[in-house]
Amino acid sequence: MSELAILGGPKTRTEAYPAWPVWDQRDIDAVTEVIKSGRWGGYPYPGPKTAELAKKFAELQGGGYAVPMTNGTITMEVALRAAGIGWGDEVIVPAYTFQATASAPMGAGAIPVIVDVDPNTYCLDAKAAEKAITPKTKAIIPVHLGSNMADMDAIMALAEKHNLIVIEDCAHAHGAKWNGQGAGTIGHFGSFSLQSSKTLTSGEGGILLCKSAEHAALAASIIDCGRPHALGGGGEDYETGLAIQGGNFRISELQAAMALVGIERFPEQAKQREEMAAYMDEALSEIPGVRVMKRDERHTTRSFYRYIFAVDPAQFGVEHDVLCGALDSEGIDCWVGYEAMHNYELFQPQKSKLAVPNAFPQYFDFKNMNLPEATRACEHEAVWLDEAIFRAGPNGVDDAVAAIKKIQRNAEELNKAAEELRKKHGK
Ligand SMILES: *Cc1c(COP(=O)(O)O)cnc(C)c1O
């Protein structure tokens, strides 16, 4: 019998990893309190729970004016609109991220300009961004991916030189710090998601951190049907009338109440993830063909939405997708990660139903674009492990590492089986 679970052998881990999201009596009490108060919705904005969430979240990240809203995609669109960026403007985004980072600029009418990533972190490469700057470039959206952070020193220097707005996509970076400064407080805006898979969640939701009170007031207006809001997010001012194009993207009080409980739990969870990730880094760096993401010393606090590492398929013995499939069978939740942005059908002119790629096909001429690092990461190297591995404690990490070693030991047999499967499916 094979040693590998995917070929009929015993699983490395039979116990399920802890589920996410977690909840306790506090969540039930918080929601019950809101239900009984009768103040369920987000109007008038901000409600008491939403105002408290804004204050507590800005404290958690260490600065800025927080504007809670419906999700972590509209946050980026609202940031662009608050900064006056729209039709025909160019916004630089990395080639390795969730599609929202590029679709949010399109929502504002802007054009995402896709650039390559740094192989050490898989985050936006500031040098690639600089080459992509034109007179139309108005903003740059670095994504702090998995557990890494983009080089914010280089990005802020570039932004200053070219007068660009920086929106940090912090959907993976709650609690992360760069040079001791919270993610999302370094750029002009920080965009956070509270969607159910994220490390701080209310089921759905998003928070936009704004460096300036003026941007925060504009953001509050945009998500509140254009109603004017006072500087610093302190309620409405009906006197000045409706002058801003807005919609209803308000968070509900129920969600805000749940996010507040999540903030209470967050520091303890973050500490455990950071400790276990350090343990994981050490164990993985001993495996030939495994490359642990480089930890920049300026990245002073890490957060772990997903733990990403890279394999060198030639040295490790198998391709990343084969490793992931085998790891899943071993009982270790695993994913090859996002597709490279330029491979998403969504952004291909003709194939896409989006107006922007069809109106500006020259920006989406991917055949003539060179994005080698994102391509290599997405097609051969990257392995994403679920943060649940860390919440399971040292034993959770030990199992993941043991499974990776077991797969490497049996690489030859696994590759043979994978090859047969490929032939059978005509690939
Ligand atoms: C989850 C995510 C988003 C979008 O957040 P939603 O709240 O689901 O809209 C944006 N960017 C990245 C990198 C994400 O992972």
The ligand as a Gaussian input file, in Angstrom:
#p B3LYP/6-31G(d) Opt

LIG

0 1
 C      -11.254000      39.398000       0.556000
 C      -10.451000      40.330000      -0.261000
 C      -10.975000      41.529000      -0.776000
 C      -12.439000      41.851000      -0.786000
 O      -13.103000      41.813000       0.380000
 P      -14.692000      41.628000       0.398000
 O      -15.068000      42.076000       1.771000
 O      -14.969000      40.186000       0.165000
 O      -15.271000      42.501000      -0.669000
 C      -10.129000      42.412000      -1.399000
 N       -8.830000      42.143000      -1.564000
 C       -8.284000      40.989000      -1.127000
 C       -6.833000      40.765000      -1.341000
 C       -9.080000      40.047000      -0.480000
 O       -8.555000      38.891000      -0.068000

